[in-house]
Amino acid sequence: MKILVTGGAGYIGGHVILRLKKENVFTVVYDNFSTGVKDAVLYGEIVTGDLKDKAALSELFLKYKFDAVFHLAASVSVTESLENPLKYYNQNLVNTINLLSECVKHNTRYFIFSSTAAVYSDKTDKPVSEKSILAPQSPYGYSKMAAEKIIEDFSKAYGINFVILRYFNVAGADYKMRIGQSIDSSHLIKKACQTALASYKKMSVYGTDYKTFDGTAIRDYIHVEDIAQAHMLALQYLKLQKKSGIFNVGYGRGYSVKQIVEAVKKVSKVDFTVENRKRRKGDAESLIADNRLIKNLLGWRPKYDNIDDIVETAWKWEQILYKKNNALA
């Protein structure tokens, strides 16, 4: 098979590429490197380009004649999307349409899409299933929800088979420490690890008045390697079953912000400073996955469902980055 991975130089993309290497398939990474890094791509050919460049995209498909697309390229910050919604609708919606159009034109039959738990309503079932109410709290969530709908419409009209993977909170790093989350982000575990390394003087907890057991928001944290495995199973499902589907990718267990902070303090052995601040717009109170569908239909069996292990790999990776950055300074 020939597979295109958009955003393959990103955090999740790099781990997906490593799994594709095990499958020994021909892989092309297409990335504009706005947030991705070339060091994250340990396999496959790299083509630098932007999904908004229709001519370049068409040339890419014409050259390689892809069998499948893993579409991971996206802008992913809830806070930034509230400040700059135009960017998010262009990046996450318009670019997805551009990519789907090339799939139709060049007869690429399989499409795997990186979506998010941010499409769900904060007032829906706990845990949330794939049939739960969709009511995003941010332009980021809306852009992903709209892209999902467009993918479904393309599938009905043009015969593309798709799998949509709704990620919950991805964290951790490759256990061999080859790659990890290299670019700075607002992800809680990364931010806490950076604070423990004194990259920041203190970190903030946004919202301590939620209706949860300790007042802070609750999320389902999933190791990035289990996310990568879900992509391989999605491809297998498309090839063998010739069906489409939408699947939650999470462990079905939630941890509060305070619990995550304490887990990082425990692993790092650093009692760093935390300040409490008011809630951020767009943040849901609790998001935990009902993962029965992906287990039943794709045979997904997570291997790294342990919050201390997730935090430990993130902590080790952050130490590597810290030493590297200081050596370059």
MOZI-V195738 format. One record per residue. N is the residue number from 1. RES is the residue in three letters. SS is DSSP state (H for helix, E for strand, C for the rest). Layout:
BEGIN
n res ss
N RES SS
N RES SS
END
This chain:
BEGIN
n res ss
1 MET C
2 LYS E
3 ILE E
4 LEU E
5 VAL E
6 THR E
7 GLY C
8 GLY C
9 ALA C
10 GLY C
11 TYR H
12 ILE H
13 GLY H
14 GLY H
15 HIS H
16 VAL H
17 ILE H
18 LEU H
19 ARG H
20 LEU H
21 LYS H
22 LYS H
23 GLU H
24 ASN C
25 VAL C
26 PHE E
27 THR E
28 VAL E
29 VAL E
30 TYR E
31 ASP E
32 ASN C
33 PHE C
34 SER C
35 THR C
36 GLY C
37 VAL C
38 LYS H
39 ASP H
40 ALA H
41 VAL C
42 LEU C
43 TYR C
44 GLY C
45 GLU E
46 ILE E
47 VAL E
48 THR E
49 GLY C
50 ASP C
51 LEU C
52 LYS C
53 ASP C
54 LYS H
55 ALA H
56 ALA H
57 LEU H
58 SER H
59 GLU H
60 LEU H
61 PHE H
62 LEU H
63 LYS H
64 TYR H
65 LYS C
66 PHE C
67 ASP C
68 ALA E
69 VAL E
70 PHE E
71 HIS E
72 LEU C
73 ALA C
74 ALA C
75 SER C
76 VAL C
77 SER C
78 VAL H
79 THR H
80 GLU H
81 SER H
82 LEU H
83 GLU H
84 ASN C
85 PRO H
86 LEU H
87 LYS H
88 TYR H
89 TYR H
90 ASN H
91 GLN H
92 ASN H
93 LEU H
94 VAL H
95 ASN H
96 THR H
97 ILE H
98 ASN H
99 LEU H
100 LEU H
101 SER H
102 GLU H
103 CYS H
104 VAL H
105 LYS H
106 HIS C
107 ASN C
108 THR C
109 ARG C
110 TYR E
111 PHE E
112 ILE E
113 PHE E
114 SER E
115 SER E
116 THR E
117 ALA H
118 ALA H
119 VAL H
120 TYR E
121 SER C
122 ASP C
123 LYS C
124 THR C
125 ASP C
126 LYS C
127 PRO C
128 VAL E
129 SER C
130 GLU C
131 LYS C
132 SER C
133 ILE C
134 LEU E
135 ALA C
136 PRO C
137 GLN C
138 SER C
139 PRO H
140 TYR H
141 GLY H
142 TYR H
143 SER H
144 LYS H
145 MET H
146 ALA H
147 ALA H
148 GLU H
149 LYS H
150 ILE H
151 ILE H
152 GLU H
153 ASP H
154 PHE H
155 SER H
156 LYS H
157 ALA H
158 TYR H
159 GLY C
160 ILE C
161 ASN E
162 PHE E
163 VAL E
164 ILE E
165 LEU E
166 ARG E
167 TYR E
168 PHE C
169 ASN E
170 VAL E
171 ALA E
172 GLY C
173 ALA C
174 ASP C
175 TYR C
176 LYS C
177 MET C
178 ARG C
179 ILE C
180 GLY C
181 GLN C
182 SER C
183 ILE C
184 ASP C
185 SER C
186 SER C
187 HIS C
188 LEU H
189 ILE H
190 LYS H
191 LYS H
192 ALA H
193 CYS H
194 GLN H
195 THR H
196 ALA H
197 LEU C
198 ALA C
199 SER C
200 TYR C
201 LYS C
202 LYS E
203 MET E
204 SER E
205 VAL E
206 TYR E
207 GLY C
208 THR C
209 ASP C
210 TYR C
211 LYS C
212 THR C
213 PHE C
214 ASP C
215 GLY C
216 THR C
217 ALA C
218 ILE E
219 ARG E
220 ASP C
221 TYR E
222 ILE E
223 HIS E
224 VAL H
225 GLU H
226 ASP H
227 ILE H
228 ALA H
229 GLN H
230 ALA H
231 HIS H
232 MET H
233 LEU H
234 ALA H
235 LEU H
236 GLN H
237 TYR H
238 LEU H
239 LYS H
240 LEU H
241 GLN H
242 LYS C
243 LYS C
244 SER C
245 GLY E
246 ILE E
247 PHE E
248 ASN E
249 VAL E
250 GLY C
251 TYR C
252 GLY C
253 ARG C
254 GLY C
255 TYR E
256 SER E
257 VAL H
258 LYS H
259 GLN H
260 ILE H
261 VAL H
262 GLU H
263 ALA H
264 VAL H
265 LYS H
266 LYS H
267 VAL H
268 SER H
269 LYS C
270 VAL C
271 ASP C
272 PHE C
273 THR E
274 VAL E
275 GLU E
276 ASN E
277 ARG E
278 LYS C
279 ARG C
280 ARG C
281 LYS C
282 GLY C
283 ASP C
284 ALA C
285 GLU C
286 SER E
287 LEU E
288 ILE C
289 ALA E
290 ASP C
291 ASN C
292 ARG H
293 LEU H
294 ILE H
295 LYS H
296 ASN H
297 LEU H
298 LEU H
299 GLY C
300 TRP C
301 ARG C
302 PRO C
303 LYS C
304 TYR C
305 ASP C
306 ASN C
307 ILE H
308 ASP H
309 ASP H
310 ILE H
311 VAL H
312 GLU H
313 THR H
314 ALA H
315 TRP H
316 LYS H
317 TRP H
318 GLU H
319 GLN H
320 ILE H
321 LEU H
322 TYR H
323 LYS H
324 LYS H
325 ASN H
326 ASN H
327 ALA H
328 LEU H
329 ALA C
END
